[in-house]
Amino acid sequence: MKKAAIILTLALLAFGGHAYAQKTVKLGHINSSELMQIMPGKDSVQAILEKELADLESQLKTMQAEMEQRYNDYMERQSQMSDLIKRTKQQEIQDMGSRIEAFNQDAQKTMQERQEALLKPIVDRAKKAIEDVAKENGYSYIFDTSANVGAILYQQDSDDIMPLVKKKLGLAK
């Protein structure tokens, strides 16, 4: 009796494993960089970012010009200054250089955060379209073939889902 139960269990496992092994895996791929280039709203985000970057660069140039002016004044008048005034002016110039460097680093961080925030809805819309296309068409996996990801070194029997995603997003021509 015990032997029959073991044989039955093994048979069920073998049959169950066989049924599981029969499940087909459907693969697809898309170039996400190419998709992002054609996403609606990307151009307006780019314009906003370029304007904000220009504003920050203008402020940075103003700060640099002010520091350069202070440095030139110091160089012209240093022979007439006492040691205390020289040290004070040198410290002011160094402090201004540090503030410029900190401003530059903060500006870069701010621009990166701003870019991520502005692009998030666009990226989310693209991801949702990819997920919807994958589900609707029975794909098990979708791989990104864009150069910046570089995850695919070889592909066989994989469908390019770009046309389906474009259609889903209303971008089909």
Secondary structure, DSSP 8 states (H G I E B T S, - for coil): -HHHHHHHHHHHHHHHHHHHHT----EEEE-HHHHHHH-TTHHHHHHHHHHHHHHHHHHHHHHHHHHHHHHHHHHHHGGGS-HHHHHHHHHHHHHHHHHHHHHHHHHHHHHHHHHHHHHHHHHHHHHHHHHHHHHHTT-SEEEE--TTT---S--SSEEE-HHHHHHHTT---
